[in-house]
């Protein structure tokens, strides 16, 4: 089996790392740590293919440290026990741990005392935000470094270095530009595309059309089980809330490209009631109709229906008055700001005044507990529909 190009090109020294200038270079923190022969436990986080593993390996190789690589999911507790025993045997060991955000409690409990004593130095790798996904006990024992996304110039620089490892390759500069573009900041993905193209079209000039037969969709960070997925959903909601119709369609397209209709339906339902709400109360009905139609026709035609409703939602008037009202009511409950239910509206009361027996189906009586009898939760926003509700509310107050 041939060694993959991405492995062949893995840097042996920090100075060979592509990108990450904020961490690597003259007077940068990781370079200074190596220069001063000091390595604390660290966590490197960032998107796939931007150099986390390469940096970890370069550090231990350059410092000539004994190390072992583990995966928090794949390796079992017995594997961890073996690493601990090796650390004891050699009076210290660096452990490079991939997917550290998935480290379960048993493995954490095993490692923590040795991290504390310094017997094990940890280099954790993760695509997830460690401040959200990594156990605080592990996190507090590590320095955290975020890796930045690689730009197209970084990717193209890496591809040009790779050409020296592919004998007699024929490829134009503009094709390298195209590979850099579709790899979307993932250097490993770019290497893989180039390598497959080389072995698929070895005796001819590699063209953009050749690349399209291998990889006709851009690579973007969107793992349904990781932060990337929720970042897209967050950007989707915030773009609709912000009335940016083009951004809304862009993030919808990302979700559609991975076929994630369920997440689209759920998030649009939230947006309809949280962000548009009473400014356009019919949007919920329209959205339900769009979801039903999308389910009937499926992809790819569902994209047309969902595109249409997203355009309308992005350009709809917005109001979060209902969201704020119920949130404040729940906040009062959680703070214990409750009070007793007035006796005349309890189930057994004979003093209750039945509004339908009065003119306009309204009679003045107290409904809130004495403790919060003057509390207001609903404050109408300035839009056509809520102006109507405000007038109704004002008339009730006058009565």
N, C-alpha and C positions, 0 to 999 in steps of 0.2 A: 504494500500500500504506500502511495506517495504521501509525504508529509504535507498537510495543507499549507497553502501560501501564507495564511495568517499566522501560522505557527513558525514558519521559517523566518518571517519578518519580525517576530516578537523581539523587542529591544533587550539588549543585555545591560545597558547603562541608561541612566535617567536622561542623559543628553541626547539619546536617540529617540526619546518619546516625541510624538507629533502632537502639537498643541499643548494645552495646560500650562501656558507661560506664567500664570499667576502662582503656580506651585513649584515650577521647575525652571532653573536658570540661575544666573548670578544673583546672589543674596535673596533667593526665594526659599521658602521654608523647608521644602523637602530636600532640596539640594544642600541647604545648610545643615540639616540633621545628619545627612550622610557625611558631609565634610567634617562634622564634629563627632562622628562615630557614635551617634546616639539615636536609637529607634524606640519610641514609645509605642504602645498599642494605638492603632489608628483605624478609622473607618473611612473608606473611599466610596462615595456614592455619586451616581449619575447614570445617564442613559446607556443602553447597550452599545458596545463597539467603539467607545471613546477612550479606552486605555486603562481601565481599572486594574485588570489582571496584569497588563504589561508593566504598569508602574510598580505593582506589588513585587513582581518577579525581578524587575530591574533593581529595586531597592535591596533585596536580599542577595542578589548576585553581586552587586557592586560592593556591598558591605561584607561579602563572603560569610554569610550567616547560614547556619543549618536551618532548614525549614521543611515543613510538610504542608501539602494542600488538602483541604477538606471541603466538602459541600454540606451545608447545614441540613439539607433534605436527604441526599443520597447516602451519606455516611451514617452508620448507626452508632449507638453508644459504645459498642465494643471497639470500633475504630478510634473513637475519642479516647478510650482507655489506653489504647496502644500508643497514641501520641503523647499522652500524659507520662506514661512510663519512659518513653524515649526522651522526653524533656528532663525527667529525673536523672536518667542515665548520663546525659550530656550536660547537665546543669544549666539547661536552658534551650529553648526552641522557639522559632517563629512559626506560627500557624497562619497560613493564608486561607481564609474561610469565605467561600462564595455563598451567596444568598443568605447572608448572616441574619437578615430580618426574619428568616424562618426557623431560627434556632429555638428548639423547644425547651421546656423547663428543665427536664432531666439533664440535657447537655449543658445548659447554662449553669446549673448547680454543680456540675462536674468541673467546668472550666473556671468559674469565678474565683475560687481560692488561689488558683495558680496564676491567674491574671493579677490578683491582688499582691501576691508574693513576688511577681516578676519572673517566675519560672517559665511562663509562657508569654510571649509577646504576640499579640493578635493583629493581623491585618485583615479587617473585614471588608467585604465587597458587596455592594447592593445597588439595585436600581431604585429602591424605595427610599423615601425620605426617612432617615434614621430617627429624626425627632418625633415621627409619628409611629414608626413601625418596629423600632428596636427597643428591647427591654431596657428601662432606665438603669438597671444594675450594670448591664454591659456597657451601655452608652457612657455612663459616668466615668468609666475606666479607660475611655478611648478619646483621642483627639479626632475630630471629624473634619474631613476635607471634601468639599464638593468639586467635582470635575465639571468643567464647562463643555458645552456642545462644540464639536468640531465644525468649522465652516468649510465651504467648498474648496477654498484654497488649500486648507489642511489636507483634505481628502485627496486632492489632485497631487499634492506633494508626495503623499504616501503611495499613490498609484505609480508615480514616476520612479520611485525607489523600487517598487515591485517589478518593474519592467526588466531590471537587471537579473532577476531570477527566472525569467521566462525566455528561453533561448529562441532567437530569431522571430520574436513576436512582431507582427505588423499591425500597427494601430495608430490612427491619427489623433492629434491633440484634441480635436473637437469631440471625439468619442470618449476620451478620458474625462472631458468636461461633462458629458452626458452621464457617465457612470457616477461621477461625483455628485451630480444633481439628484439622481434617483436614489442614491444611497442615504440621502437625508441625514448626514452627519454621522453615519455608522461606518467606520473605517473597515471593520471586519466584513460587513456586507459588501463594501466596494471591492475588497480583495477577493471575496468569493465570486462575485460577478465576473471580474477580470480573469480569474483562474478558469472558470467554466468556459468562458468565451475562448480562451487560449486553447484548451484541449478539444473544444468543439469545432473550432475553425482554424486549426493549427497551420494548415498549408495555404491559407489565404489571408487577405487583409481583413481585419475585424472592423465591421461597420456598425453604425447605429442600428441598422435593421437586424444585424446579427444579435446585438444586445437585446433588442425587443423580443426576439424569440426565446431568450433565456429569462428575461425579467421585465415584464411589461407593466409592473405597478411599483410606485415609489415605496421605499421602506420608511415607515414611521413608527415611532414608539407608541404602541397601543396594545398592551397586554391586558386582557379582560380581568386578570387577577391582580393587577399591580397598579401603581400610581398613574401610569400613563393613561390608562382607561378613564380614571376619574378626573384627570386633568382635562381630557377632551370634553367630558360631560360638563365639567365646571365652566370651561371656556364657552361651550355651547349655550348654557343657561345665561351666562353673563353677557354674551353677545346679543341674545334676544332681549334680555332685560335692558341692555343699553341701546336698543333700537338700531343696531348695526346689522342690516339685512345681509350684507355680503359676508361678514364674518360668521353670521348665523348659518348661512348656506355652506360655508367652508367646513365648519365643524360637523354639520349634518352629513356632508359628503364623507368625512373621515369615518364617522360611525357607520354609514351605509357601506363603505368599502370593506369593513370587517363583518358585515351582515348582522349587526347588533340591533335588530329591530326592537327587542324587548326593552333595552335601555333607553332607546329613543322614545318609545311610548311612555315609559315611566317618567322620564325627565320632562317631556312636553306636558304631561298631566300636572306635574308640580308647577311648572312655569305658568300654565293657564290660570291656576288659582292663587299662586303666591305673588306673581309679578304683574299679571294683567288684571286678574281679579274683577272687582266691581266696576272698573273703567270700561270693561267689555265683557259682561257676564255670559254672553252667548258664545264666547270663544270655546268654552268647555264642551258645549254641544257640537260645535263644528269640529273640534279636535276628536271627539268620540267617533263622529262620522268618518273622519279621515283615517283613524286607526282601524275601524271596521273595514273600510274599503281597502286599506293597505294589506290587511290580513287576507282578504278575499283574493287579491290579485298576486300578492307576494312580490319578491324582487325578480327582475329589475324594475318593473313598472311602479312598484310602491314608492320609488324615489320621486316620481312626478307628484303624487298625492302629498307626500310628506314635504317636498319642496314648497308646494303651494301653501300648506298650512303654516309652515315656518316663516314664509314671507309675510303672511298676514299677521302672525303673532309678533314678529319683529317690528312691524310698522303699526301695530295696534297701540292705542293709548294704554298707559300703564298705571297701576295702582296697587300698593301693598297694604291698603288700609285694613282689609280683612285679616291679612297675615299679622299685622301689628296688633290688632284688636284681640285675637285669640291668644297670641303670644303673651300679651300683658295679663290677660285673664288667668292663664296657666301660671304665670310668674307669681301672681297673687296667691294662688293655691299653694304653690311650693314654698312660699314665704310664711304660710299660715295666716294670711290676711283673708279670713273667711267669714266668721261670724255665724250666728244661728239663723236658720230659715225663718222668716216671719210666720207667726202662727196662722194668719189668715190664708196662707197659700199652702199649708201643710195638707196632707192627704185627708186627714180626719176633720178638717175645719168646716164649720157651718157659716163662717163669716166672710167667705170668699165672694167677691163680686164678679159675676160672669159677664165679661165684656160684651158678648153678643146680645145681651138684654138692654144695652144702652145705645144711645144715638151714636152713629158712626163706629159702632163696635169698639168703643173705648170708654173706660172709666178710670179715673185716677185712683191708684192704690200703690202701695210700696211692694216691690218685688225683691230688691236686694236686701241682704241682712243689714241691721242697724249699723254695724261696724263700718260698712262700706256703702251706705245708702246713697251717697252722692258721687260714687265712683263712675267715671266714664272710660269706656274702652274703645268705642268706635268713634273715630274722627274722620269724616268724609274728606276725600281729596277733591281737588278742583278739576272735575271733568264732567261731561254732560250727564252721564248716568248717575253719578254720585250727587250731583246738584239736586236731582229729583229726590234721592234718598234724604239729603240734607233738609229739603223743604218739608218732607214728611216728618222728620225728626223734630224740626223747629216747631211745627204745628202741634205735635204731641206735647212738647215742653210748654207751649203757651197754655194748653188746656190744663 
